[in-house]
Amino acid sequence: MRTSPLSWSAARLDYALAASREEQRAALAIYLPVGYPNRAASREALLLAAEHADVLELGVPHHFSERCTDRIAGDLR
């Protein structure tokens, strides 16, 4: 039986939280906007964060998503 990416990521999150709970410490979760301010800096930040974080969340840079939202809102008027 094949697992979906969502169930795989949920299982990984459960594992990370259980590991920190077992060590009686808070889990460190870090959000990084991918490609911001540029690819090289984003990659470097990701590698540094991966050394320390229990959970990494990657997403679309805020300024990009804001422009998309403004455009969609303008189209709806």
MDTraj code that builds the backbone (N, CA, C; nanometers):
import mdtraj as md
import numpy as np

residues = "MET ARG THR SER PRO LEU SER TRP SER ALA ALA ARG LEU ASP TYR ALA LEU ALA ALA SER ARG GLU GLU GLN ARG ALA ALA LEU ALA ILE TYR LEU PRO VAL GLY TYR PRO ASN ARG ALA ALA SER ARG GLU ALA LEU LEU LEU ALA ALA GLU HIS ALA ASP VAL LEU GLU LEU GLY VAL PRO HIS HIS PHE SER GLU ARG CYS THR ASP ARG ILE ALA GLY ASP LEU ARG".split()
xyz = np.array([
    [0.0838, -0.1181, 0.0000],
    [0.0000, 0.0000, 0.0000],
    [0.0884, 0.1245, 0.0000],
    [0.0587, 0.2160, -0.0875],
    [0.1352, 0.3391, -0.1000],
    [0.0775, 0.4482, -0.0117],
    [0.1655, 0.5237, 0.0538],
    [0.1175, 0.6332, 0.1380],
    [0.1213, 0.7630, 0.0595],
    [0.0308, 0.8512, 0.0920],
    [0.0285, 0.9812, 0.0255],
    [0.1348, 1.0707, 0.0883],
    [0.1814, 1.1733, 0.0135],
    [0.2798, 1.2666, 0.0708],
    [0.2289, 1.3334, 0.1979],
    [0.0980, 1.3584, 0.2054],
    [0.0431, 1.4222, 0.3240],
    [0.0581, 1.3326, 0.4460],
    [0.0270, 1.2040, 0.4319],
    [0.0392, 1.1147, 0.5464],
    [0.1856, 1.0950, 0.5837],
    [0.2748, 1.0971, 0.4849],
    [0.4181, 1.0843, 0.5112],
    [0.4672, 1.2049, 0.5903],
    [0.4269, 1.3244, 0.5497],
    [0.4726, 1.4448, 0.6198],
    [0.4113, 1.4537, 0.7589],
    [0.2868, 1.4115, 0.7743],
    [0.2238, 1.4115, 0.9062],
    [0.2960, 1.3144, 0.9993],
    [0.3366, 1.2007, 0.9464],
    [0.4098, 1.1021, 1.0265],
    [0.5459, 1.1583, 1.0681],
    [0.6123, 1.2284, 0.9783],
    [0.7421, 1.2898, 1.0112],
    [0.7259, 1.3966, 1.1191],
    [0.6202, 1.4755, 1.1097],
    [0.5932, 1.5782, 1.2106],
    [0.5653, 1.5126, 1.3456],
    [0.4823, 1.4094, 1.3454],
    [0.4545, 1.3361, 1.4700],
    [0.5831, 1.2826, 1.5312],
    [0.6717, 1.2299, 1.4476],
    [0.7989, 1.1756, 1.4951],
    [0.8842, 1.2860, 1.5589],
    [0.8948, 1.4010, 1.4923],
    [0.9762, 1.5120, 1.5439],
    [0.9216, 1.5623, 1.6767],
    [0.7894, 1.5749, 1.6870],
    [0.7293, 1.6225, 1.8112],
    [0.7435, 1.5195, 1.9233],
    [0.7304, 1.3919, 1.8911],
    [0.7464, 1.2869, 1.9918],
    [0.8903, 1.2825, 2.0424],
    [0.9861, 1.3018, 1.9518],
    [1.1274, 1.2997, 1.9914],
    [1.1583, 1.4147, 2.0873],
    [1.1079, 1.5336, 2.0581],
    [1.1338, 1.6474, 2.1477],
    [1.0609, 1.6285, 2.2808],
    [0.9405, 1.5724, 2.2761],
    [0.8655, 1.5463, 2.3992],
    [0.9405, 1.4462, 2.4870],
    [0.9967, 1.3437, 2.4244],
    [1.0722, 1.2428, 2.4986],
    [1.1957, 1.3039, 2.5653],
    [1.2560, 1.4025, 2.4990],
    [1.3725, 1.4720, 2.5551],
    [1.3301, 1.5833, 2.6508],
    [1.2016, 1.5969, 2.6731],
    [1.1432, 1.6982, 2.7619],
    [1.1884, 1.8400, 2.7259],
    [1.1712, 1.8729, 2.6001],
    [1.2047, 2.0070, 2.5520],
    [1.1039, 2.0469, 2.4441],
    [1.0984, 2.1746, 2.4203],
    [1.0106, 2.2249, 2.3139],
    [1.0736, 2.1929, 2.1783],
    [0.9902, 2.1686, 2.0807],
    [1.0386, 2.1475, 1.9442],
    [1.0602, 2.2845, 1.8795],
    [1.1653, 2.2946, 1.8012],
    [1.1924, 2.4188, 1.7294],
    [1.1446, 2.4033, 1.5852],
    [1.0468, 2.4854, 1.5463],
    [0.9952, 2.4866, 1.4099],
    [1.0347, 2.6195, 1.3462],
    [1.0881, 2.6134, 1.2257],
    [1.1334, 2.7340, 1.1557],
    [1.0644, 2.7410, 1.0200],
    [1.0106, 2.8588, 0.9881],
    [0.9501, 2.8848, 0.8573],
    [1.0506, 2.9626, 0.7736],
    [1.0719, 2.9194, 0.6508],
    [1.1613, 2.9911, 0.5595],
    [1.0905, 3.0155, 0.4269],
    [1.0942, 3.1391, 0.3771],
    [1.0404, 3.1651, 0.2439],
    [1.1431, 3.1196, 0.1395],
    [1.1053, 3.0305, 0.0532],
    [1.1968, 2.9719, -0.0454],
    [1.2380, 3.0765, -0.1487],
    [1.3676, 3.0857, -0.1733],
    [1.4190, 3.1754, -0.2761],
    [1.4304, 3.3209, -0.2356],
    [1.4049, 3.3521, -0.1089],
    [1.4095, 3.4918, -0.0658],
    [1.5283, 3.5145, 0.0247],
    [1.6074, 3.6146, 0.0105],
    [1.6003, 3.7215, -0.0885],
    [1.6566, 3.6795, -0.2243],
    [1.7319, 3.5694, -0.2263],
    [1.7786, 3.5113, -0.3518],
    [1.8048, 3.3625, -0.3281],
    [1.8313, 3.2884, -0.4347],
    [1.8489, 3.1433, -0.4222],
    [1.9639, 3.1051, -0.3299],
    [2.0768, 3.1704, -0.3459],
    [2.1955, 3.1345, -0.2674],
    [2.1722, 3.1590, -0.1181],
    [2.1179, 3.2738, -0.0833],
    [2.0921, 3.3058, 0.0574],
    [1.9859, 3.2125, 0.1147],
    [1.8850, 3.1815, 0.0357],
    [1.7792, 3.0918, 0.0792],
    [1.8349, 2.9526, 0.1071],
    [1.9204, 2.9044, 0.0197],
    [1.9808, 2.7721, 0.0374],
    [2.0682, 2.7685, 0.1627],
    [2.1468, 2.8711, 0.1818],
    [2.2337, 2.8794, 0.2993],
    [2.1518, 2.8818, 0.4290],
    [2.0451, 2.9606, 0.4288],
    [1.9583, 2.9667, 0.5465],
    [1.8933, 2.8316, 0.5738],
    [1.8521, 2.7628, 0.4687],
    [1.7908, 2.6311, 0.4836],
    [1.8889, 2.5313, 0.5455],
    [2.0121, 2.5312, 0.4979],
    [2.1124, 2.4392, 0.5508],
    [2.1443, 2.4694, 0.6974],
    [2.1561, 2.5971, 0.7314],
    [2.1825, 2.6343, 0.8707],
    [2.0649, 2.5991, 0.9614],
    [1.9439, 2.6255, 0.9149],
    [1.8251, 2.5954, 0.9949],
    [1.8102, 2.4451, 1.0159],
    [1.8429, 2.3671, 0.9142],
    [1.8297, 2.2206, 0.9222],
    [1.9212, 2.1616, 1.0301],
    [2.0294, 2.2293, 1.0613],
    [2.1215, 2.1807, 1.1654],
    [2.0595, 2.1911, 1.3045],
    [1.9614, 2.2810, 1.3225],
    [1.9104, 2.3090, 1.4565],
    [1.7611, 2.2837, 1.4747],
    [1.6851, 2.2915, 1.3686],
    [1.5395, 2.2827, 1.3806],
    [1.4914, 2.1379, 1.3850],
    [1.3826, 2.1183, 1.4569],
    [1.3149, 1.9891, 1.4556],
    [1.2218, 1.9803, 1.3357],
    [1.1654, 2.0959, 1.2989],
    [1.0684, 2.1029, 1.1894],
    [1.1031, 2.2228, 1.1024],
    [1.1051, 2.2025, 0.9703],
    [1.1236, 2.3121, 0.8754],
    [0.9979, 2.3242, 0.7908],
    [0.9470, 2.4454, 0.7818],
    [0.8330, 2.4714, 0.6942],
    [0.8816, 2.5657, 0.5854],
    [0.8595, 2.5284, 0.4610],
    [0.9027, 2.6096, 0.3481],
    [0.7793, 2.6659, 0.2795],
    [0.7880, 2.7919, 0.2385],
    [0.6712, 2.8534, 0.1765],
    [0.7076, 2.9594, 0.0752],
    [0.6037, 3.0193, 0.0194],
    [0.6177, 3.1249, -0.0803],
    [0.6501, 3.2554, -0.0077],
    [0.7493, 3.3314, -0.0563],
    [0.7821, 3.4590, 0.0078],
    [0.6592, 3.5498, 0.0177],
    [0.6487, 3.6207, 0.1287],
    [0.5309, 3.7026, 0.1592],
    [0.5031, 3.8073, 0.0513],
    [0.6069, 3.8753, 0.0047],
    [0.5827, 3.9819, -0.0926],
    [0.5258, 3.9266, -0.2229],
    [0.5625, 3.8037, -0.2595],
    [0.5095, 3.7417, -0.3804],
    [0.3620, 3.7072, -0.3612],
    [0.3302, 3.6455, -0.2477],
    [0.1923, 3.6042, -0.2236],
    [0.1007, 3.7259, -0.2090],
    [0.1539, 3.8356, -0.1544],
    [0.0760, 3.9580, -0.1416],
    [0.0367, 4.0118, -0.2791],
    [0.1317, 4.0103, -0.3731],
    [0.1019, 4.0575, -0.5086],
    [-0.0037, 3.9694, -0.5746],
    [0.0062, 3.8385, -0.5540],
    [-0.0927, 3.7466, -0.6112],
    [-0.2303, 3.7742, -0.5527],
    [-0.2364, 3.7949, -0.4224],
    [-0.3633, 3.8216, -0.3550],
    [-0.4235, 3.9519, -0.4054],
    [-0.3411, 4.0552, -0.4202],
    [-0.3902, 4.1840, -0.4703],
    [-0.4484, 4.1681, -0.6106],
    [-0.3828, 4.0888, -0.6939],
    [-0.4298, 4.0691, -0.8303],
    [-0.5630, 3.9951, -0.8313],
    [-0.5725, 3.8901, -0.7498],
    [-0.6970, 3.8138, -0.7440],
    [-0.8097, 3.9017, -0.6923],
    [-0.7835, 3.9808, -0.5866],
    [-0.8851, 4.0697, -0.5312],
    [-0.9295, 4.1708, -0.6353],
    [-0.8354, 4.2212, -0.7134],
    [-0.8683, 4.3179, -0.8196],
    [-0.9544, 4.2546, -0.9276],
    [-0.9283, 4.1278, -0.9592],
    [-1.0079, 4.0574, -1.0600],
    [-1.1509, 4.0327, -1.0145],
    [-1.1694, 4.0238, -0.8804],
    [-1.3022, 3.9940, -0.8275],
    [-1.3925, 4.1170, -0.8194],
    [-1.3340, 4.2349, -0.8294],
    [-1.4147, 4.3586, -0.8179],
    [-1.5009, 4.3805, -0.9397],
])
top = md.Topology()
chain = top.add_chain()
for i, resn in enumerate(residues, 1):
    res = top.add_residue(resn, chain, resSeq=i)
    for name in ("N", "CA", "C"):
        top.add_atom(name, md.element.get_by_symbol(name[0]), res)
traj = md.Trajectory(xyz[None], top)
